[in-house]
């Protein structure tokens, strides 16, 4: 069974930084497409960043140049480094593991950016 455990969320001021972690078990992150989504109150869940099995990264336009997705294969963990945070980045952030027809989700971690 695949389990994803996120950590690293919190309260930060406008312009600050946070690093989210997603520790995976039951599935090797380097053999899956790993993604970060976020959902703000009253809004749909949106894709923020992804990293393919080959290491290709993609980002939503709203976070390009500010967020960086990476993975540590030895720790089987995926990260989301978030810099220059803005109040509009406030949301619950979810880690997602996608392979084949399957998707697995973490429980989410709250990120709040104060102005």
MARLUM-774126 format. One line per field, with one value per residue: residue in one letter; residue number from 1; x, y, z of N, C-alpha, C, O, CB in turn. Coordinates in nm, 3 decimals, decimal comma. Glycine has a CB too. Layout:
<nodes>
aa	c(a | ...) $
i	c(NUM | ...) $
n.u	c(X | ...) $
n.v	c(Y | ...) $
n.w	c(Z | ...) $
ca.u	c(X | ...) $
ca.v	c(Y | ...) $
ca.w	c(Z | ...) $
c.u	c(X | ...) $
c.v	c(Y | ...) $
c.w	c(Z | ...) $
o.u	c(X | ...) $
o.v	c(Y | ...) $
o.w	c(Z | ...) $
cb.u	c(X | ...) $
cb.v	c(Y | ...) $
cb.w	c(Z | ...) $
</nodes>
This chain:
<nodes>
aa	c(x | x | x | x | x | x | x | x | x | x | x | x | x | x | x | x | x | x | x | x | x | x | x | x | x | x | x | x | x | x | x | x | x | x | x | x | x | x | x | x | x | x | x | x | x | x | x | x | x | x | x | x | x | x | x | x | x | x | x | x | x | x | x | x | x | x | x | x | x | x | x | x | x | x | x | x | x | x | x | x | x | x | x | x | x | x | x | x | x | x | x | x | x | x | x | x | x | x | x | x | x | x | x | x | x | x | x | x | x | x | x | x | x | x | x) $
i	c(1 | 2 | 3 | 4 | 5 | 6 | 7 | 8 | 9 | 10 | 11 | 12 | 13 | 14 | 15 | 16 | 17 | 18 | 19 | 20 | 21 | 22 | 23 | 24 | 25 | 26 | 27 | 28 | 29 | 30 | 31 | 32 | 33 | 34 | 35 | 36 | 37 | 38 | 39 | 40 | 41 | 42 | 43 | 44 | 45 | 46 | 47 | 48 | 49 | 50 | 51 | 52 | 53 | 54 | 55 | 56 | 57 | 58 | 59 | 60 | 61 | 62 | 63 | 64 | 65 | 66 | 67 | 68 | 69 | 70 | 71 | 72 | 73 | 74 | 75 | 76 | 77 | 78 | 79 | 80 | 81 | 82 | 83 | 84 | 85 | 86 | 87 | 88 | 89 | 90 | 91 | 92 | 93 | 94 | 95 | 96 | 97 | 98 | 99 | 100 | 101 | 102 | 103 | 104 | 105 | 106 | 107 | 108 | 109 | 110 | 111 | 112 | 113 | 114 | 115) $
n.u	c(0,084 | 0,051 | 0,175 | 0,173 | 0,328 | 0,305 | 0,491 | 0,609 | 0,460 | 0,314 | 0,296 | 0,390 | 0,549 | 0,469 | 0,676 | 0,845 | 0,991 | 0,934 | 0,981 | 0,837 | 0,789 | 0,751 | 0,719 | 0,746 | 0,609 | 0,589 | 0,598 | 0,832 | 0,962 | 1,111 | 1,024 | 0,779 | 0,541 | 0,561 | 0,377 | 0,279 | -0,005 | -0,240 | -0,497 | -0,706 | -0,934 | -1,265 | -1,190 | -1,091 | -0,888 | -0,554 | -0,286 | 0,046 | 0,321 | 0,533 | 0,726 | 0,887 | 0,952 | 1,191 | 1,303 | 1,223 | 1,088 | 0,792 | 0,590 | 0,323 | 0,216 | 0,185 | 0,368 | 0,616 | 0,965 | 0,968 | 0,904 | 1,040 | 1,055 | 1,178 | 1,355 | 1,466 | 1,614 | 1,733 | 1,614 | 1,360 | 1,180 | 1,001 | 1,031 | 0,915 | 1,033 | 0,962 | 0,982 | 0,983 | 0,716 | 0,366 | 0,060 | -0,147 | -0,061 | -0,150 | -0,289 | -0,402 | -0,162 | -0,100 | 0,055 | 0,107 | 0,111 | 0,154 | 0,098 | 0,062 | -0,273 | -0,331 | -0,367 | -0,233 | -0,270 | -0,148 | -0,217 | -0,226 | -0,093 | -0,103 | -0,042 | 0,013 | 0,026 | 0,101 | 0,009) $
n.v	c(-0,119 | 0,221 | 0,497 | 0,840 | 1,099 | 1,421 | 1,711 | 2,015 | 2,242 | 2,561 | 2,884 | 3,178 | 3,486 | 3,727 | 3,700 | 3,520 | 3,188 | 2,835 | 2,484 | 2,202 | 1,859 | 1,526 | 1,219 | 0,897 | 0,568 | 0,225 | 0,264 | 0,346 | 0,663 | 0,751 | 0,599 | 0,682 | 0,932 | 1,219 | 1,461 | 1,788 | 1,935 | 2,197 | 2,340 | 2,600 | 2,770 | 2,739 | 2,705 | 2,512 | 2,216 | 2,250 | 2,180 | 2,218 | 2,156 | 1,914 | 1,612 | 1,400 | 1,046 | 1,049 | 1,274 | 1,517 | 1,838 | 2,028 | 2,323 | 2,517 | 2,821 | 3,024 | 2,979 | 2,950 | 2,997 | 3,056 | 2,833 | 2,508 | 2,175 | 1,867 | 1,555 | 1,303 | 1,020 | 0,830 | 0,873 | 0,837 | 1,048 | 1,342 | 1,687 | 2,026 | 2,323 | 2,642 | 2,968 | 3,327 | 3,366 | 3,436 | 3,593 | 3,480 | 3,224 | 3,081 | 2,788 | 2,444 | 2,204 | 1,925 | 1,613 | 1,398 | 1,077 | 0,929 | 0,661 | 0,452 | 0,368 | 0,462 | 0,677 | 0,826 | 0,990 | 1,228 | 1,346 | 1,615 | 1,945 | 2,247 | 2,566 | 2,894 | 3,224 | 3,531 | 3,873) $
n.w	c(0,000 | -0,083 | 0,085 | 0,163 | 0,326 | 0,418 | 0,519 | 0,674 | 0,627 | 0,728 | 0,890 | 0,730 | 0,647 | 0,391 | 0,110 | 0,227 | 0,283 | 0,247 | 0,289 | 0,169 | 0,245 | 0,125 | 0,224 | 0,104 | 0,108 | 0,016 | -0,252 | -0,505 | -0,543 | -0,759 | -0,965 | -1,030 | -1,132 | -0,959 | -0,785 | -0,680 | -0,552 | -0,484 | -0,280 | -0,233 | -0,008 | -0,120 | -0,380 | -0,671 | -0,665 | -0,768 | -0,995 | -0,903 | -0,928 | -1,091 | -1,118 | -1,333 | -1,402 | -1,534 | -1,439 | -1,534 | -1,481 | -1,419 | -1,399 | -1,263 | -1,413 | -1,230 | -1,029 | -1,134 | -1,134 | -0,869 | -0,714 | -0,653 | -0,743 | -0,625 | -0,576 | -0,347 | -0,395 | -0,232 | 0,013 | -0,057 | -0,096 | -0,178 | -0,251 | -0,211 | -0,267 | -0,171 | -0,252 | -0,212 | -0,128 | -0,157 | -0,048 | -0,198 | -0,235 | -0,027 | 0,093 | 0,118 | 0,074 | -0,126 | -0,167 | -0,441 | -0,588 | -0,889 | -1,103 | -1,379 | -1,387 | -1,142 | -0,859 | -0,574 | -0,261 | -0,023 | 0,312 | 0,322 | 0,382 | 0,556 | 0,425 | 0,502 | 0,409 | 0,525 | 0,483) $
ca.u	c(0,000 | 0,128 | 0,143 | 0,245 | 0,317 | 0,358 | 0,529 | 0,678 | 0,372 | 0,312 | 0,264 | 0,507 | 0,516 | 0,483 | 0,816 | 0,920 | 1,015 | 0,905 | 1,009 | 0,748 | 0,843 | 0,654 | 0,787 | 0,665 | 0,635 | 0,509 | 0,621 | 0,955 | 0,927 | 1,180 | 0,953 | 0,644 | 0,529 | 0,528 | 0,319 | 0,224 | -0,125 | -0,286 | -0,638 | -0,741 | -1,076 | -1,358 | -1,133 | -1,060 | -0,750 | -0,477 | -0,152 | 0,148 | 0,450 | 0,546 | 0,857 | 0,866 | 1,049 | 1,319 | 1,354 | 1,171 | 1,000 | 0,697 | 0,532 | 0,215 | 0,269 | 0,178 | 0,477 | 0,744 | 1,070 | 0,961 | 0,896 | 1,125 | 1,026 | 1,294 | 1,336 | 1,584 | 1,583 | 1,780 | 1,516 | 1,228 | 1,109 | 0,989 | 1,029 | 0,872 | 1,093 | 0,878 | 1,045 | 0,906 | 0,576 | 0,268 | -0,066 | -0,228 | -0,012 | -0,215 | -0,370 | -0,357 | -0,078 | -0,110 | 0,149 | 0,039 | 0,194 | 0,077 | 0,159 | -0,041 | -0,408 | -0,348 | -0,325 | -0,233 | -0,264 | -0,119 | -0,325 | -0,222 | -0,029 | -0,149 | 0,054 | -0,053 | 0,117 | 0,038 | 0,052) $
ca.v	c(0,000 | 0,345 | 0,602 | 0,965 | 1,181 | 1,555 | 1,792 | 2,137 | 2,358 | 2,653 | 3,025 | 3,253 | 3,620 | 3,759 | 3,702 | 3,416 | 3,059 | 2,710 | 2,362 | 2,091 | 1,725 | 1,418 | 1,091 | 0,791 | 0,427 | 0,137 | 0,293 | 0,420 | 0,791 | 0,768 | 0,519 | 0,737 | 1,077 | 1,278 | 1,593 | 1,869 | 2,010 | 2,281 | 2,377 | 2,714 | 2,767 | 2,780 | 2,689 | 2,375 | 2,172 | 2,279 | 2,124 | 2,319 | 2,113 | 1,770 | 1,561 | 1,272 | 0,943 | 1,089 | 1,394 | 1,643 | 1,913 | 2,122 | 2,410 | 2,609 | 2,953 | 3,111 | 2,952 | 2,938 | 3,086 | 3,070 | 2,701 | 2,405 | 2,039 | 1,780 | 1,428 | 1,236 | 0,879 | 0,752 | 0,891 | 0,815 | 1,169 | 1,451 | 1,817 | 2,145 | 2,444 | 2,755 | 3,096 | 3,448 | 3,330 | 3,543 | 3,555 | 3,395 | 3,086 | 3,017 | 2,672 | 2,313 | 2,144 | 1,780 | 1,533 | 1,297 | 0,978 | 0,882 | 0,565 | 0,374 | 0,424 | 0,486 | 0,799 | 0,821 | 1,125 | 1,249 | 1,406 | 1,759 | 2,030 | 2,385 | 2,676 | 3,023 | 3,335 | 3,653 | 3,996) $
ca.w	c(0,000 | -0,093 | 0,182 | 0,144 | 0,446 | 0,396 | 0,634 | 0,640 | 0,613 | 0,840 | 0,869 | 0,689 | 0,598 | 0,248 | 0,071 | 0,297 | 0,219 | 0,315 | 0,213 | 0,198 | 0,221 | 0,105 | 0,243 | 0,045 | 0,137 | -0,067 | -0,394 | -0,523 | -0,605 | -0,886 | -1,065 | -1,038 | -1,149 | -0,830 | -0,809 | -0,571 | -0,581 | -0,373 | -0,283 | -0,148 | 0,028 | -0,223 | -0,514 | -0,710 | -0,647 | -0,887 | -1,002 | -0,880 | -0,983 | -1,110 | -1,158 | -1,400 | -1,369 | -1,592 | -1,373 | -1,592 | -1,390 | -1,479 | -1,298 | -1,298 | -1,444 | -1,112 | -0,935 | -1,206 | -1,088 | -0,723 | -0,652 | -0,712 | -0,700 | -0,634 | -0,503 | -0,292 | -0,415 | -0,117 | 0,121 | -0,114 | -0,053 | -0,275 | -0,184 | -0,282 | -0,211 | -0,208 | -0,219 | -0,249 | -0,110 | -0,164 | 0,018 | -0,286 | -0,227 | 0,087 | 0,053 | 0,164 | -0,029 | -0,127 | -0,246 | -0,523 | -0,657 | -1,004 | -1,194 | -1,447 | -1,368 | -1,000 | -0,792 | -0,428 | -0,205 | 0,117 | 0,390 | 0,302 | 0,482 | 0,538 | 0,407 | 0,515 | 0,386 | 0,575 | 0,413) $
c.u	c(0,088 | 0,080 | 0,233 | 0,221 | 0,386 | 0,396 | 0,592 | 0,590 | 0,379 | 0,272 | 0,392 | 0,462 | 0,535 | 0,632 | 0,901 | 0,931 | 0,971 | 0,950 | 0,917 | 0,818 | 0,728 | 0,731 | 0,695 | 0,707 | 0,542 | 0,525 | 0,748 | 0,925 | 0,992 | 1,114 | 0,809 | 0,651 | 0,483 | 0,485 | 0,279 | 0,104 | -0,152 | -0,434 | -0,663 | -0,891 | -1,164 | -1,308 | -1,107 | -0,913 | -0,675 | -0,338 | -0,050 | 0,279 | 0,451 | 0,690 | 0,836 | 0,969 | 1,188 | 1,378 | 1,308 | 1,075 | 0,911 | 0,629 | 0,413 | 0,276 | 0,279 | 0,296 | 0,613 | 0,843 | 1,071 | 0,965 | 0,987 | 1,087 | 1,152 | 1,265 | 1,472 | 1,554 | 1,624 | 1,680 | 1,374 | 1,132 | 1,112 | 0,974 | 0,965 | 0,930 | 1,014 | 0,943 | 0,954 | 0,756 | 0,487 | 0,141 | -0,153 | -0,176 | -0,074 | -0,310 | -0,326 | -0,281 | -0,078 | -0,003 | 0,070 | 0,140 | 0,108 | 0,158 | 0,051 | -0,175 | -0,432 | -0,296 | -0,335 | -0,206 | -0,219 | -0,234 | -0,331 | -0,152 | -0,065 | -0,032 | -0,026 | 0,050 | 0,045 | 0,096 | 0,099) $
c.v	c(0,125 | 0,442 | 0,722 | 1,051 | 1,315 | 1,620 | 1,920 | 2,260 | 2,446 | 2,792 | 3,100 | 3,389 | 3,630 | 3,772 | 3,595 | 3,287 | 2,945 | 2,595 | 2,252 | 1,959 | 1,626 | 1,287 | 0,979 | 0,655 | 0,344 | 0,160 | 0,377 | 0,549 | 0,809 | 0,689 | 0,565 | 0,882 | 1,131 | 1,422 | 1,658 | 1,945 | 2,102 | 2,314 | 2,487 | 2,707 | 2,818 | 2,763 | 2,541 | 2,343 | 2,196 | 2,217 | 2,235 | 2,282 | 1,962 | 1,736 | 1,421 | 1,169 | 0,977 | 1,216 | 1,525 | 1,707 | 2,009 | 2,199 | 2,486 | 2,746 | 3,041 | 3,090 | 2,941 | 3,043 | 3,105 | 2,935 | 2,605 | 2,269 | 1,955 | 1,650 | 1,376 | 1,087 | 0,794 | 0,759 | 0,863 | 0,928 | 1,272 | 1,581 | 1,923 | 2,265 | 2,563 | 2,883 | 3,211 | 3,423 | 3,453 | 3,499 | 3,463 | 3,251 | 3,010 | 2,908 | 2,550 | 2,249 | 1,992 | 1,719 | 1,425 | 1,207 | 0,917 | 0,780 | 0,476 | 0,443 | 0,469 | 0,622 | 0,780 | 0,962 | 1,123 | 1,320 | 1,558 | 1,833 | 2,175 | 2,481 | 2,806 | 3,133 | 3,464 | 3,776 | 4,101) $
c.w	c(0,000 | 0,012 | 0,156 | 0,267 | 0,420 | 0,528 | 0,583 | 0,620 | 0,736 | 0,800 | 0,837 | 0,638 | 0,448 | 0,215 | 0,135 | 0,219 | 0,310 | 0,226 | 0,260 | 0,164 | 0,206 | 0,112 | 0,195 | 0,096 | 0,051 | -0,216 | -0,404 | -0,600 | -0,741 | -0,999 | -1,082 | -1,079 | -1,015 | -0,852 | -0,678 | -0,625 | -0,463 | -0,392 | -0,182 | -0,117 | -0,085 | -0,365 | -0,543 | -0,682 | -0,779 | -0,877 | -0,991 | -0,948 | -0,997 | -1,147 | -1,213 | -1,355 | -1,423 | -1,532 | -1,432 | -1,494 | -1,469 | -1,367 | -1,352 | -1,322 | -1,321 | -1,015 | -1,003 | -1,157 | -0,938 | -0,652 | -0,727 | -0,654 | -0,719 | -0,560 | -0,457 | -0,300 | -0,296 | -0,001 | 0,074 | -0,078 | -0,166 | -0,197 | -0,274 | -0,208 | -0,263 | -0,158 | -0,263 | -0,238 | -0,106 | -0,091 | -0,068 | -0,295 | -0,109 | 0,041 | 0,133 | 0,048 | -0,013 | -0,216 | -0,318 | -0,589 | -0,768 | -1,083 | -1,251 | -1,434 | -1,225 | -0,955 | -0,642 | -0,375 | -0,060 | 0,184 | 0,376 | 0,415 | 0,452 | 0,525 | 0,412 | 0,503 | 0,427 | 0,504 | 0,512) $
o.u	c(0,186 | -0,040 | 0,353 | 0,107 | 0,507 | 0,341 | 0,624 | 0,641 | 0,441 | 0,220 | 0,491 | 0,349 | 0,609 | 0,705 | 1,019 | 0,887 | 0,971 | 0,956 | 0,918 | 0,895 | 0,622 | 0,800 | 0,581 | 0,824 | 0,432 | 0,471 | 0,770 | 0,870 | 0,936 | 1,146 | 0,727 | 0,754 | 0,379 | 0,548 | 0,250 | 0,110 | -0,094 | -0,486 | -0,643 | -0,967 | -1,140 | -1,376 | -1,101 | -0,828 | -0,726 | -0,280 | -0,058 | 0,340 | 0,382 | 0,764 | 0,776 | 1,061 | 1,289 | 1,487 | 1,349 | 0,992 | 0,952 | 0,611 | 0,404 | 0,376 | 0,369 | 0,320 | 0,715 | 0,810 | 1,165 | 1,021 | 1,008 | 1,087 | 1,223 | 1,163 | 1,575 | 1,476 | 1,556 | 1,664 | 1,279 | 1,019 | 1,211 | 0,913 | 0,962 | 0,884 | 1,000 | 0,958 | 0,861 | 0,679 | 0,527 | 0,117 | -0,224 | -0,241 | -0,053 | -0,401 | -0,227 | -0,333 | -0,060 | 0,025 | -0,024 | 0,243 | 0,002 | 0,271 | -0,039 | -0,189 | -0,542 | -0,196 | -0,433 | -0,132 | -0,247 | -0,336 | -0,429 | -0,153 | -0,059 | 0,063 | -0,121 | 0,149 | -0,058 | 0,214 | 0,139) $
o.v	c(0,133 | 0,467 | 0,708 | 1,074 | 1,322 | 1,589 | 1,932 | 2,370 | 2,412 | 2,814 | 3,088 | 3,405 | 3,552 | 3,846 | 3,580 | 3,277 | 2,956 | 2,608 | 2,213 | 1,950 | 1,642 | 1,249 | 0,967 | 0,630 | 0,386 | 0,085 | 0,467 | 0,545 | 0,875 | 0,710 | 0,496 | 0,948 | 1,092 | 1,497 | 1,592 | 2,009 | 2,087 | 2,317 | 2,469 | 2,645 | 2,925 | 2,803 | 2,458 | 2,432 | 2,166 | 2,204 | 2,336 | 2,363 | 1,890 | 1,818 | 1,335 | 1,201 | 0,938 | 1,259 | 1,633 | 1,640 | 2,063 | 2,148 | 2,515 | 2,783 | 3,124 | 3,174 | 2,924 | 3,160 | 3,163 | 2,923 | 2,618 | 2,250 | 1,971 | 1,637 | 1,401 | 1,035 | 0,696 | 0,663 | 0,865 | 0,906 | 1,286 | 1,585 | 1,909 | 2,302 | 2,582 | 2,904 | 3,192 | 3,455 | 3,560 | 3,379 | 3,377 | 3,166 | 2,890 | 2,932 | 2,553 | 2,241 | 1,939 | 1,767 | 1,367 | 1,253 | 0,860 | 0,807 | 0,431 | 0,561 | 0,511 | 0,674 | 0,726 | 1,040 | 1,029 | 1,349 | 1,621 | 1,788 | 2,220 | 2,478 | 2,825 | 3,136 | 3,500 | 3,781 | 4,210) $
o.w	c(0,074 | 0,026 | 0,131 | 0,307 | 0,403 | 0,633 | 0,465 | 0,599 | 0,837 | 0,690 | 0,909 | 0,592 | 0,387 | 0,281 | 0,101 | 0,105 | 0,433 | 0,104 | 0,377 | 0,069 | 0,267 | 0,017 | 0,240 | 0,124 | 0,018 | -0,297 | -0,324 | -0,709 | -0,828 | -1,116 | -1,143 | -1,063 | -0,963 | -0,928 | -0,578 | -0,730 | -0,355 | -0,503 | -0,062 | -0,192 | -0,141 | -0,460 | -0,452 | -0,677 | -0,887 | -0,769 | -1,062 | -1,018 | -0,925 | -1,201 | -1,148 | -1,280 | -1,365 | -1,568 | -1,387 | -1,432 | -1,572 | -1,256 | -1,471 | -1,259 | -1,309 | -0,929 | -0,936 | -1,141 | -0,883 | -0,543 | -0,848 | -0,533 | -0,818 | -0,492 | -0,518 | -0,220 | -0,263 | 0,074 | 0,153 | -0,035 | -0,238 | -0,090 | -0,396 | -0,100 | -0,383 | -0,038 | -0,342 | -0,328 | -0,059 | -0,075 | -0,015 | -0,356 | -0,095 | -0,039 | 0,205 | -0,064 | 0,097 | -0,326 | -0,262 | -0,640 | -0,741 | -1,124 | -1,181 | -1,467 | -1,191 | -1,006 | -0,591 | -0,434 | 0,014 | 0,122 | 0,413 | 0,530 | 0,337 | 0,603 | 0,336 | 0,577 | 0,371 | 0,470 | 0,471) $
cb.u	c(-0,095 | 0,115 | 0,160 | 0,199 | 0,380 | 0,257 | 0,627 | 0,754 | 0,229 | 0,445 | 0,193 | 0,589 | 0,602 | 0,406 | 0,873 | 0,858 | 1,163 | 0,754 | 1,157 | 0,615 | 0,937 | 0,577 | 0,828 | 0,675 | 0,615 | 0,368 | 0,498 | 1,062 | 0,967 | 1,325 | 0,956 | 0,570 | 0,427 | 0,649 | 0,198 | 0,332 | -0,247 | -0,201 | -0,729 | -0,704 | -1,100 | -1,395 | -1,002 | -1,092 | -0,743 | -0,467 | -0,132 | 0,171 | 0,567 | 0,449 | 0,958 | 0,872 | 1,003 | 1,303 | 1,500 | 1,100 | 1,083 | 0,592 | 0,637 | 0,105 | 0,183 | 0,047 | 0,448 | 0,722 | 1,055 | 0,834 | 0,749 | 1,274 | 0,906 | 1,420 | 1,265 | 1,617 | 1,652 | 1,917 | 1,525 | 1,170 | 1,172 | 0,868 | 1,172 | 0,715 | 1,245 | 0,735 | 1,183 | 0,941 | 0,558 | 0,237 | -0,144 | -0,232 | 0,141 | -0,289 | -0,357 | -0,477 | 0,067 | -0,250 | 0,262 | -0,052 | 0,249 | 0,036 | 0,267 | -0,049 | -0,512 | -0,280 | -0,410 | -0,126 | -0,399 | 0,010 | -0,310 | -0,361 | 0,126 | -0,238 | 0,134 | -0,129 | 0,164 | 0,057 | -0,063) $
cb.v	c(0,000 | 0,406 | 0,551 | 1,039 | 1,110 | 1,642 | 1,715 | 2,115 | 2,313 | 2,656 | 3,087 | 3,177 | 3,726 | 3,891 | 3,832 | 3,389 | 3,043 | 2,698 | 2,320 | 2,105 | 1,682 | 1,432 | 1,071 | 0,795 | 0,395 | 0,152 | 0,369 | 0,335 | 0,905 | 0,727 | 0,372 | 0,722 | 1,115 | 1,270 | 1,583 | 1,967 | 1,915 | 2,411 | 2,256 | 2,849 | 2,850 | 2,920 | 2,771 | 2,352 | 2,021 | 2,431 | 2,045 | 2,339 | 2,161 | 1,719 | 1,560 | 1,289 | 0,807 | 1,109 | 1,392 | 1,617 | 1,990 | 2,047 | 2,507 | 2,614 | 3,020 | 3,089 | 2,825 | 2,953 | 3,218 | 3,145 | 2,648 | 2,435 | 1,979 | 1,849 | 1,323 | 1,283 | 0,828 | 0,803 | 1,033 | 0,680 | 1,229 | 1,429 | 1,860 | 2,154 | 2,457 | 2,741 | 3,108 | 3,493 | 3,249 | 3,581 | 3,680 | 3,455 | 3,086 | 3,121 | 2,645 | 2,223 | 2,201 | 1,736 | 1,471 | 1,364 | 0,867 | 1,000 | 0,480 | 0,232 | 0,322 | 0,379 | 0,920 | 0,719 | 1,194 | 1,329 | 1,370 | 1,812 | 2,009 | 2,427 | 2,663 | 3,033 | 3,342 | 3,666 | 4,053) $
cb.w	c(0,121 | -0,235 | 0,327 | 0,014 | 0,569 | 0,321 | 0,728 | 0,519 | 0,589 | 0,907 | 0,993 | 0,580 | 0,669 | 0,212 | 0,102 | 0,429 | 0,183 | 0,350 | 0,228 | 0,119 | 0,336 | -0,032 | 0,392 | -0,107 | 0,289 | -0,032 | -0,458 | -0,597 | -0,514 | -0,872 | -1,026 | -0,902 | -1,266 | -0,730 | -0,902 | -0,512 | -0,608 | -0,363 | -0,255 | -0,216 | 0,153 | -0,202 | -0,528 | -0,859 | -0,605 | -0,908 | -1,133 | -0,730 | -0,894 | -1,218 | -1,038 | -1,553 | -1,424 | -1,739 | -1,374 | -1,728 | -1,285 | -1,568 | -1,245 | -1,185 | -1,549 | -1,039 | -0,858 | -1,358 | -1,153 | -0,683 | -0,652 | -0,687 | -0,779 | -0,576 | -0,591 | -0,143 | -0,540 | -0,071 | 0,177 | -0,067 | 0,077 | -0,373 | -0,144 | -0,292 | -0,249 | -0,150 | -0,287 | -0,392 | 0,018 | -0,312 | 0,053 | -0,425 | -0,213 | 0,170 | -0,101 | 0,212 | -0,022 | -0,174 | -0,157 | -0,629 | -0,557 | -1,095 | -1,122 | -1,390 | -1,406 | -0,922 | -0,838 | -0,375 | -0,215 | 0,133 | 0,537 | 0,285 | 0,484 | 0,657 | 0,270 | 0,650 | 0,236 | 0,727 | 0,327) $
</nodes>
